[in-house]
Amino acid sequence: MIPRHLIFAGVVMLIAVFSLGIYAGRMRGRVTHVETRTDARPVAPPAAGPTESVTLYVAYDDPGILRVQRADVALPSARQQRAEEVLRALLEIYLAKNSPHPLAPGSDLRAVYLVTPGIVVIDVNAAFANGHRSGILEEELTVASMIQTLTANIPDILQVKILVEGRDRETLAGHADLSDFYDAGAVSQLASQLQ
Amino acid sequence: MFFSRQSAFRSARPHRKFTVQILPFLLLLLILPAGSADEKRIAIYGATTNYTLPVIDRDGHENVGLLEIIEPLGRVNSRTDGQHWKIRYNNVEADFTNGKTRAKIHGKDFELSSPFLLEGGRGLVPIPSLSGILPRIIDTPVSLNETSRRLFIGNVATHFTAQLNRTNPERLVMNFTAPVNPTIATEPGRLRMVFHREPLVAPSSPTLTFEDKTIPSATYSENNGTAEIDVTSSAPLMASFSNEGHTITITAASQTPAAPAGALQPPSPTPPATPTAGATAPPTPPPVPRHFFAVLDASHGGDDTGVVLTPVLLERDVTLALTRRLRQELESRGISTLLLRDTDGGLTLDQRAVFTNTAHPVIYIALHAASDGRGVRVYTALLPFGGENNGPFIAWDTAQERFLSVSQLAAQGVAAELQKRQIQVRTLAAPLRPLNNVTAAAIAVEVAPPTSDVKDLSLAAYQQNVVSALANGIVSVRDRLGVAR
């Protein structure tokens, strides 16, 4: 015969398991709901303030090159926000009608982090990567234009890492490697090849 | 094949009956090949079919059934009339008499080398007389090799050439005028290729010498209805087929010294110097066999479709087709290849790099396809921010660093050949794995359509033109790939 205290302990554990299961299910539903809402957010408005002239390396699918363009962008004084605004200016061109290098609708920059001196982390949203056209050159143009635009306007950048929704991802859309830190110097040489 | 339990039960009786009926035939099939190994046979090679027949020895003479020889060639019938056996092929009739050497073919007398035999309704003629009988009946010239019992009807012979390429390892490239599929057996010191069904004929000299220590010679011989080529060697040999069966490449699995930490192994045109007495010999790293010059990688595969070029044209399928074509082109130029993916299955990027580095090739070539742009783009690795090598251990992410110059050399060679064919080409660096993980020259080739219509990417002529240029490009820099590290 099973001792009474063991039966009691078993019942308590079963109740605890069921309760945790229900709680976990509810939490998962809430997270999904929050993520959906995050994806639907509009592109953040540009910073207000005095404008500055910045250098953008804009990708052109036909004929597969980068072109240097100047643009006047309202830039805050903080280095990290400046980096974000420069990249947003680039994305604005890609998301505009008649874009020379169209990105998927909803593509956005989540944040740019200046981690330690010389290391920058660019975090893009899921729509950016999931909707990106697949192909070595198409993906390479996106990556090179973002990194080169960043290094052209923010001094002393040595390494750049690209995350998607704050997480590591193997490739952008099947080709361009996102698993490693980009060497800013090597990308600068690539940008020269692509011009 | 799977059956449901119910249907299996219902059909149990018929199955048993079927098994009882089929069992003797199955046993016969098992016994026949065992008995046929030593059986005397004659091989007949015709324009449309090749076949062998058993030889019947009587009173020291070798005979064969005449009806069996002629039957596969056209409409034929035979009849027995007492001691006479008559055969008709088209409008030609031949009359043979049991126990007699004299026969009448198309109204004319013909003398057999030994008496005609009539056994159980079968007409047996002596083999040496076939070269006289058959042209008279089937009106086609024949060639008979009596000693090896091989009969060629019409101009059906398959010729071959053998050329030794003094690469590292050495390659004996044998080109045949028709596709061949011999049985290949290897044993210490030699590789045997037995041609059971191919009308292979001897080269000008039955023994081919190559003045090479690893593969010194190859010998052609014929026996009992088969042809055989024996390749002698001081090292283990491997044979690979290419060019749709027209080419057999025999490679010596040479034991070349490994460079440190997977470095590229250049071909050694001269043998290493023998250490002199008293001299301090440098430590010799363990030998690493290298079997393949090029590793070909059809990118994507499995669930990873790559670019959806059209709703029915996927990058993974185009890359596989391109890779298979490239293999043929390279092997027909004497370059041995290893395909990482020859099916629809997928590999991870790390697996592709590991398999490549394990094979120790001279060059790794990844094939990609694109819908945007025109022509071909050739990429070398854009290395990520440097990982640090630790003694003999190379950082995985920047393993390509030491080979980047040879990779760029290969890319330039390939681009030059593409330009010669008026194919638009660009050479670029790209952050494309596994190029940066490969410890050999490594390039990726992205093929875009020749016109604005992406469907043209699957045109056989375009694909062939591109891969042919790629192969020429690799050949043009082959020697420099091994030394220009």
Interface residues (C-beta under 8 A of the other chain):
Chain A: D61 D62 P63 G64 R133 S134 G135 I136 L137 E138 E140 V143 L158 Q159 E170 T171 G174 H175 A176 D177 S179 D180 F181 Y182 D183 A186 V187 Q189 L190 Q193 L194
Chain B: H300 D304 G306 V307 V308 E315 L349 H368 A370 S371 D372 G373 R377 Y379 L382 L383 P384 F385 G386 D397 R426 L428 A429 A430 P431 L432 R433 N436 A444 E446
